Amino acid sequence: MDKREPLLPPLPQAGGDRGVGPHHRLDRPTERARDLRNEATNAEQMLWRQLKSSRLQDLKFSRQMPIAGFFADFACRSHKLIVELDGSQHVEAATYDVKRTQALEAAGYRVVRFWNNDLTSNMASVLETILTAAIGTERVPTPQPPPASGRGSSVVGGTI
């Protein structure tokens, strides 16, 4: 018998080896993020309905994304933007929020914050602010309609 080393390690048995091995990170906060998504506040649910499935100008947002040791309420990774919603409990946690924002910004993200009542009183303004923070003034201008004649609206320097 030939005792050569196999070229590739054997595949794990179906369902029997998940979550172990050198490529699995036991320190991933996946379970905590899942719990936070399942326990979303009413304000988070309202905003998520507007952001999910790339509904806001095709920007892809994720909920409760672990970044820099914190869970960002909403994160748009492609534009390095974090959207945070603050309820009344954040009045007392202002110092914590400042440190949190500094850590997220040090990780390369911009952070925009809204009070929960901003969503209920003026959702359109909140969405416009998020869009502006994400893409700035790079918005595509609205195309102008073609001239009425199709080739130009007037003749310059001549008679018709």
Contact map, one row per residue, 1 for C-alpha under 8 A:
1110000000000000000000000000000000000000000000000000000000000000000000000000000000000000000000000000000000000000000000000000000000000000000000000000000000000000
1111000000000000000000000000000000000000000000000000000000000000000000000000000000000000000000000000000000000000000000000000000000000000000000000000000000000000
1111100000000000000000000000000000000000000000000000000000000000000000000000000000000000000000000000000000000000000000000000000000000000000000000000000000000000
0111110000000000000000000000000000000000000000000000000000000000000000000000000000000000000000000000000000000000000000000000000000000000000000000000000000000000
0011111000000000000000000000000000000000000000000000000000000000000000000000000000000000000000000000000000000000000000000000000000000000000000000000000000000000
0001111110000000000000000000000000000000000000000000000000000000000000000000000000000000000000000000000000000000000000000000000000000000000000000000000000000000
0000111110000000000000000000000000000000000000000000000000000000000000000000000000000000000000000000000000000000000000000000000000000000000000000000000000000000
0000011111000000000000000000000000000000000000000000000000000000000000000000000000000000000000000000000000000000000000000000000000000000000000000000000000000000
0000011111100000000000000000000000000000000000000000000000000000000000000000000000000000000000000000000000000000000000000000000000000000000000000000000000000000
0000000111110000000000000000000000000000000000000000000000000000000000000000000000000000000000000000000000000000000000000000000000000000000000000000000000000000
0000000011111000000000000000000000000000000000000000000000000000000000000000000000000000000000000000000000000000000000000000000000000000000000000000000000000000
0000000001111111110000000000000000000000000000000000000000000000000000000000000000000000000000000000000000000000000000000000000000000000000000000000000000000000
0000000000111111100000000000000000000000000000000000000000000000000000000000000000000000000000000000000000000000000000000000000000000000000000000000000000000000
0000000000011111100000000000000000000000000000000000000000000000000000000000000000000000000000000000000000000000000000000000000000000000000000000000000000000000
0000000000011111110000000000000000000000000000000000000000000000000000000000000000000000000000000000000000000000000000000000000000000000000000000000000000000000
0000000000011111110000000000000000000000000000000000000000000000000000000000000000000000000000000000000000000000000000000000000000000000000000000000000000000000
0000000000011111111100000000000000000000000000000000000000000000000000000000000000000000000000000000000000000000000000000000000000000000000000000000000000000000
0000000000010011111100000000000000000000000000000000000000000000000000000000000000000000000000000000000000000000000000000000000000000000000000000000000000000000
0000000000000000111110010100000000000000000000000000000000000000000000000000000000000000000000000000000000000000000000000000000000000000000000000000000000000000
0000000000000000111111110000000000000000000000000000000000000000000000000000000000000000000000000000000000000000000000000000000000000000000000000000000000000000
0000000000000000001111110000000000000000000000000000000000000000000000000000000000000000000000000000000000000000000000000000000000000000000000000000000000000000
0000000000000000000111111000000000000000000000000000000000000000000000000000000000000000000000000000000000000000000000000000000000000000000000000000000000000000
0000000000000000000111111000000000000000000000000000000000000000000000000000000000000000000000000000000000000000000000000000000000000000000000000000000000000000
0000000000000000001111111100000000000000000000000000000000000000000000000000000000000000000000000000000000000000000000000000000000000000000000000000000000000000
0000000000000000000001111111000000000000000000000000000000000000000000000000000000000000000000000000000000000000000000000000000000000000000000000000000000000000
0000000000000000001000011111000000000000000000000000000000000000000000000000000000000000000000000000000000000000000000000000000000000000000000000000000000000000
0000000000000000000000001111100000000000000000000000000000000000000000000000000000000000000000000000000000000000000000000000000000000000000000000000000000000000
0000000000000000000000001111110000000000000000000000000000000000000000000000000000000000000000000000000000000000000000000000000000000000000000000000000000000000
0000000000000000000000000011111110000000000000000000000000000000010000000000000000000000000000000000000000000000000000000000000000000000000000000000000000000000
0000000000000000000000000001111111000000000000000000000000000000000000000000000000000000000000000000000000000000000000000000000000000000000000000000000000000000
0000000000000000000000000000111111100000000000000000000000000000000000000000000000000000000000000000000000000000000000000000000000000000000000000000000000000000
0000000000000000000000000000111111110000000000000000000000000000000000000000000000000000000000000000000000000000000000000000000000000000000000000000000000000000
0000000000000000000000000000111111111000000000000000000000000001110000100000000000000000000000000000000000000000000000000000000000000000000000000000000000000000
0000000000000000000000000000011111111100000000000000000000000001000000000000000000000000000000000000000000000000000000000000000000000000000000000000000000000000
0000000000000000000000000000001111111110000000000000000000000000000000000000000000000000000000000000000000000000000000000000000000000000000000000000000000000000
0000000000000000000000000000000111111111000000000000000000000001000000000000000000000000000000000000000000000000000000000000000000000000000000000000000000000000
0000000000000000000000000000000011111111000000000000000000000011000000000000000000000000000000000000000000000000000000000000000000000000000000000000000000000000
0000000000000000000000000000000001111111000000000000000000000000000000000000000000000000000000000000000000000000000000000000000000000000000000000000000000000000
0000000000000000000000000000000000111111100000000000000000000000000000000000000000000000000000000000000000000000000000000000000000000000000000000000000000000000
0000000000000000000000000000000000011111111110000000000000000000000000000000000000000000000000000000000000000000000000000000000000000000000000000000000000000000
0000000000000000000000000000000000000011111110000000000000000000000000000000000000000000000000000000000000000000000000000000000000000000000000000000000000000000
0000000000000000000000000000000000000001111111000000000000000000000000000000000000000000000000000000000000000000000000000000000000000000000000000000000000000000
0000000000000000000000000000000000000001111111100000000000000000000000000000000000001000000000000000000000000000000100110000000000000000000000000000000000000000
0000000000000000000000000000000000000001111111110000000000000000000000001000000000001000000000000000000000000000000000000000000000000000000000000000000000000000
0000000000000000000000000000000000000001111111111000000000000000000000000000000000000000000000000000000000000000000000000000000000000000000000000000000000000000
0000000000000000000000000000000000000000011111111100000000000000000000000000000000000000000000000000000000000000000000100000000000000000000000000000000000000000
0000000000000000000000000000000000000000001111111110000000000000000000000000000000000000000000000000000000000000000000100000000000000000000000000000000000000000
0000000000000000000000000000000000000000000111111111000000000010000000000000000000000000000000000000000000000000000000000000000000000000000000000000000000000000
0000000000000000000000000000000000000000000011111111000000000000000000000000000000000000000000000000000000000000000000000000000000000000000000000000000000000000
0000000000000000000000000000000000000000000001111111001100000000000000000000000000000000000000000000000000000000000000000000000000000000000000000000000000000000
0000000000000000000000000000000000000000000000111111111100111000000000000000000000000000000000000000000000000000000000000000000000000000000000000000000000000000
0000000000000000000000000000000000000000000000011111111000011100000000000000000000000000000000000000000000000000000000000000000000000000000000000000000000000000
0000000000000000000000000000000000000000000000000011111000011000000000000000000000000000000000000000000000000000000000000000000000000000000000000000000000000000
0000000000000000000000000000000000000000000000000011111111111000000000000000000000000000000000000000000000000000000000000000000000000000000000000000000000000000
0000000000000000000000000000000000000000000000000111111111100000000000000000000000000000000000000000000000000000000000000000000000000000000000000000000000000000
0000000000000000000000000000000000000000000000000110011111100000000000000000000000000000000000000000000000000000000000000000001000100000000000000000000000000000
0000000000000000000000000000000000000000000000000000011111100000000000000000000000000000000000000000000000000000000000000000000000100000000000000000000000000000
0000000000000000000000000000000000000000000000000000011111110000000000000000000000000000000000000000000000000000000000000000000000000000000000000000000000000000
0000000000000000000000000000000000000000000000000010011111111000000000000001000000000000000000000000000000000000000000000000000000000000000000000000000000000000
0000000000000000000000000000000000000000000000000011110001111100000000000001110000000000000000000000000000000000000000000000000000000000000000000000000000000000
0000000000000000000000000000000000000000000000000011110000111110000000000111100000000000000000000000000000000000000000000000000000000000000000000000000000000000
0000000000000000000000000000000000000000000000000001000000011111100000000111000000000000000000000000000000000000000000000000000000000000000000000000000000000000
0000000000000000000000000000000000001000000000010000000000001111100000011110000000000000000000000000000000000000000000000000000000000000000000000000000000000000
0000000000000000000000000000000011011000000000000000000000000111110000111110000000000000000000000000000000000000000000000000000000000000000000000000000000000000
0000000000000000000000000000000010000000000000000000000000000111111000111110000000000000000000000000000000000000000000000000000000000000000000000000000000000000
0000000000000000000000000000100010000000000000000000000000000001111111110000000000000000000000000000000000000000000000000000000000000000000000000000000000000000
0000000000000000000000000000000000000000000000000000000000000000111111110000000000000000000000000000000100100000000000000000000000000000000000000000000000000000
0000000000000000000000000000000000000000000000000000000000000000011111000000000000000000000000000000001100100000000000000000000000000000000000000000000000000000
0000000000000000000000000000000000000000000000000000000000000000011111100000000000000000000000000000000000000000000000000000000000000000000000000000000000000000
0000000000000000000000000000000000000000000000000000000000000000011111110000000000000000000000000001000100000000000000000000000000000000000000000000000000000000
0000000000000000000000000000000010000000000000000000000000000001111011111000000000000000000000000000000000000000000000000000000000000000000000000000000000000000
0000000000000000000000000000000000000000000000000000000000000011111001111110000001110000000000000000000000000000000000000000000000000000000000000000000000000000
0000000000000000000000000000000000000000000100000000000000000011100000111110000001111000000000000000000000000000000000000000000000000000000000000000000000000000
0000000000000000000000000000000000000000000000000000000000001111100000011111000001110000000000000000000000000000000000000000000000000000000000000000000000000000
0000000000000000000000000000000000000000000000000000000000001111100000011111100111100000000000000000000000000000000000000000000000000000000000000000000000000000
0000000000000000000000000000000000000000000000000000000000111100000000000111111111000000000000000000000000000000000000000000000000000000000000000000000000000000
0000000000000000000000000000000000000000000000000000000000011000000000000011111110000000000000000000000000000000000000000000000000000000000000000000000000000000
0000000000000000000000000000000000000000000000000000000000010000000000000001111110000000000000000000000000000000000000000000000000000000000000000000000000000000
0000000000000000000000000000000000000000000000000000000000000000000000000001111110000000000000000000000000000000000000000000000000000110000000000000000000000000
0000000000000000000000000000000000000000000000000000000000000000000000000011111111000000000000000000000000011100000000000000000000000100000000000000000000000000
0000000000000000000000000000000000000000000000000000000000000000000000000011111111100000000000000000000000001111000000000000000000001100000000000000000000000000
0000000000000000000000000000000000000000000000000000000000000000000000011111000111110000000000000000000000001111000000000000000000000000000000000000000000000000
0000000000000000000000000000000000000000000000000000000000000000000000011110000011111000000000000000000000000011110000000000000001000000000000000000000000000000
0000000000000000000000000000000000000000000000000000000000000000000000011100000001111100000000000000000000000011110000000000000000000000000000000000000000000000
0000000000000000000000000000000000000000001100000000000000000000000000001000000000111110000000000000000000000000111100000000000000000000000000000000000000000000
0000000000000000000000000000000000000000000000000000000000000000000000000000000000011111110000000000000000000000111100000000000000000000000000000000000000000000
0000000000000000000000000000000000000000000000000000000000000000000000000000000000001111111000000000000000000000001100000000000000000000000000000000000000000000
0000000000000000000000000000000000000000000000000000000000000000000000000000000000000111111100000000000000000000000000000000000000000000000000000000000000000000
0000000000000000000000000000000000000000000000000000000000000000000000000000000000000111111110000000000000000000000000000000000000000000000000000000000000000000
0000000000000000000000000000000000000000000000000000000000000000000000000000000000000111111111001000000000000000000000000000000000000000000000000000000000000000
0000000000000000000000000000000000000000000000000000000000000000000000000000000000000011111111000000000000000000000000000000000000000000000000000000000000000000
0000000000000000000000000000000000000000000000000000000000000000000000000000000000000001111111000000000000000000000000000000000000000000000000000000000000000000
0000000000000000000000000000000000000000000000000000000000000000000000000000000000000000111111111000000000000000000000000000000000000000000000000000000000000000
0000000000000000000000000000000000000000000000000000000000000000000000000000000000000000011111111100000000000000000000000000000000000000000000000000000000000000
0000000000000000000000000000000000000000000000000000000000000000000000000000000000000000000011111110000000000000000000000000000000000000000000000000000000000000
0000000000000000000000000000000000000000000000000000000000000000000000000000000000000000000011111111000000000000000000000000000000000000000000000000000000000000
0000000000000000000000000000000000000000000000000000000000000000000000000000000000000000010011111111100000000000000000000000000000000000000000000000000000000000
0000000000000000000000000000000000000000000000000000000000000000000000000000000000000000000001111111110000000000000000000000000000000000000000000000000000000000
0000000000000000000000000000000000000000000000000000000000000000000000000000000000000000000000111111111000000000000000000000000000000000000000000000000000000000
0000000000000000000000000000000000000000000000000000000000000000000001000000000000000000000000011111111100000000000000000000000000000000000000000000000000000000
0000000000000000000000000000000000000000000000000000000000000000000000000000000000000000000000001111111110000010000000000000000000000000000000000000000000000000
0000000000000000000000000000000000000000000000000000000000000000000000000000000000000000000000000111111111000000000000000000000000000000000000000000000000000000
0000000000000000000000000000000000000000000000000000000000000000000100000000000000000000000000000011111111100000000000000000000000000000000000000000000000000000
0000000000000000000000000000000000000000000000000000000000000000001101000000000000000000000000000001111111111110000000000000000000000000000000000000000000000000
0000000000000000000000000000000000000000000000000000000000000000000000000000000000000000000000000000111111111110000000000000000000000000000000000000000000000000
0000000000000000000000000000000000000000000000000000000000000000000000000000000000000000000000000000011111111000000000000000000000000000000000000000000000000000
0000000000000000000000000000000000000000000000000000000000000000001100000000000000000000000000000000001111111000000000000000000000000000000000000000000000000000
0000000000000000000000000000000000000000000000000000000000000000000000000000000100000000000000000000000111111100000000000000000000000000000000000000000000000000
0000000000000000000000000000000000000000000000000000000000000000000000000000000111000000000000000000000111111110000000000000000000000000000000000000000000000000
0000000000000000000000000000000000000000000000000000000000000000000000000000000111000000000000000000000110011111000000000000000000000000000000000000000000000000
0000000000000000000000000000000000000000000000000000000000000000000000000000000011110000000000000000100110001111100000000000000000000000000000000000000000000000
0000000000000000000000000000000000000000000000000000000000000000000000000000000011110000000000000000000000000111110000000000000001001000000000000000000000000000
0000000000000000000000000000000000000000000000000000000000000000000000000000000000111100000000000000000000000011111000000000000000000000000000000000000000000000
0000000000000000000000000000000000000000000000000000000000000000000000000000000000111100000000000000000000000001111101100000010000000000000000000000000000000000
0000000000000000000000000000000000000000000000000000000000000000000000000000000000001110000000000000000000000000111111100000000000000000000000000000000000000000
0000000000000000000000000000000000000000001000000000000000000000000000000000000000001110000000000000000000000000011111110000000000000000000000000000000000000000
0000000000000000000000000000000000000000000000000000000000000000000000000000000000000000000000000000000000000000001111111000000000000000000000000000000000000000
0000000000000000000000000000000000000000000000000000000000000000000000000000000000000000000000000000000000000000011111111110010000000000000000000000000000000000
0000000000000000000000000000000000000000001001100000000000000000000000000000000000000000000000000000000000000000011111111110010000000000000000000000000000000000
0000000000000000000000000000000000000000001000000000000000000000000000000000000000000000000000000000000000000000000111111110000000000000000000000000000000000000
0000000000000000000000000000000000000000000000000000000000000000000000000000000000000000000000000000000000000000000011111110000000000000000000000000000000000000
0000000000000000000000000000000000000000000000000000000000000000000000000000000000000000000000000000000000000000000001111111110000000000000000000000000000000000
0000000000000000000000000000000000000000000000000000000000000000000000000000000000000000000000000000000000000000000001111111111000000000000000000000000000000000
0000000000000000000000000000000000000000000000000000000000000000000000000000000000000000000000000000000000000000000000000111111100000000000000000000000000000000
0000000000000000000000000000000000000000000000000000000000000000000000000000000000000000000000000000000000000000000000000111111110000000000000000000000000000000
0000000000000000000000000000000000000000000000000000000000000000000000000000000000000000000000000000000000000000010001100111111111000000000000000000000000000000
0000000000000000000000000000000000000000000000000000000100000000000000000000000000000000000000000000000000000000000000000011111111100000000000000000000000000000
0000000000000000000000000000000000000000000000000000000000000000000000000000000000000000000000000000000000000000000000000001111111110000000000000000000000000000
0000000000000000000000000000000000000000000000000000000000000000000000000000000000000000000000000000000000000000000000000000111111111000000000000000000000000000
0000000000000000000000000000000000000000000000000000000000000000000000000000000000100000000000000000000000000001000000000000011111111100000000000000000000000000
0000000000000000000000000000000000000000000000000000000110000000000000000000000000000000000000000000000000000000000000000000001111111111000000000000000000000000
0000000000000000000000000000000000000000000000000000000000000000000000000000000000000000000000000000000000000000000000000000000111111111100000000000000000000000
0000000000000000000000000000000000000000000000000000000000000000000000000000000010000000000000000000000000000001000000000000000011111111000000000000000000000000
0000000000000000000000000000000000000000000000000000000000000000000000000000001110000000000000000000000000000000000000000000000001111111000000000000000000000000
0000000000000000000000000000000000000000000000000000000000000000000000000000001000000000000000000000000000000000000000000000000000111111111000000000000000000000
0000000000000000000000000000000000000000000000000000000000000000000000000000000000000000000000000000000000000000000000000000000000111111111000000000000000000000
0000000000000000000000000000000000000000000000000000000000000000000000000000000000000000000000000000000000000000000000000000000000010011111000000000000000000000
0000000000000000000000000000000000000000000000000000000000000000000000000000000000000000000000000000000000000000000000000000000000000011111100000000000000000000
0000000000000000000000000000000000000000000000000000000000000000000000000000000000000000000000000000000000000000000000000000000000000011111110000000000000000000
0000000000000000000000000000000000000000000000000000000000000000000000000000000000000000000000000000000000000000000000000000000000000000011111000000000000000000
0000000000000000000000000000000000000000000000000000000000000000000000000000000000000000000000000000000000000000000000000000000000000000001111100000000000000000
0000000000000000000000000000000000000000000000000000000000000000000000000000000000000000000000000000000000000000000000000000000000000000000111110000000000000000
0000000000000000000000000000000000000000000000000000000000000000000000000000000000000000000000000000000000000000000000000000000000000000000011111000000000000000
0000000000000000000000000000000000000000000000000000000000000000000000000000000000000000000000000000000000000000000000000000000000000000000001111100000000000000
0000000000000000000000000000000000000000000000000000000000000000000000000000000000000000000000000000000000000000000000000000000000000000000000111110000000000000
0000000000000000000000000000000000000000000000000000000000000000000000000000000000000000000000000000000000000000000000000000000000000000000000011111010000000000
0000000000000000000000000000000000000000000000000000000000000000000000000000000000000000000000000000000000000000000000000000000000000000000000001111111110000000
0000000000000000000000000000000000000000000000000000000000000000000000000000000000000000000000000000000000000000000000000000000000000000000000000111110110000000
0000000000000000000000000000000000000000000000000000000000000000000000000000000000000000000000000000000000000000000000000000000000000000000000000011111110000000
0000000000000000000000000000000000000000000000000000000000000000000000000000000000000000000000000000000000000000000000000000000000000000000000000111111110000000
0000000000000000000000000000000000000000000000000000000000000000000000000000000000000000000000000000000000000000000000000000000000000000000000000010111110000000
0000000000000000000000000000000000000000000000000000000000000000000000000000000000000000000000000000000000000000000000000000000000000000000000000011111111100000
0000000000000000000000000000000000000000000000000000000000000000000000000000000000000000000000000000000000000000000000000000000000000000000000000011111111100000
0000000000000000000000000000000000000000000000000000000000000000000000000000000000000000000000000000000000000000000000000000000000000000000000000000000111110000
0000000000000000000000000000000000000000000000000000000000000000000000000000000000000000000000000000000000000000000000000000000000000000000000000000000111111111
0000000000000000000000000000000000000000000000000000000000000000000000000000000000000000000000000000000000000000000000000000000000000000000000000000000001111100
0000000000000000000000000000000000000000000000000000000000000000000000000000000000000000000000000000000000000000000000000000000000000000000000000000000000111110
0000000000000000000000000000000000000000000000000000000000000000000000000000000000000000000000000000000000000000000000000000000000000000000000000000000000111111
0000000000000000000000000000000000000000000000000000000000000000000000000000000000000000000000000000000000000000000000000000000000000000000000000000000000101111
0000000000000000000000000000000000000000000000000000000000000000000000000000000000000000000000000000000000000000000000000000000000000000000000000000000000100111
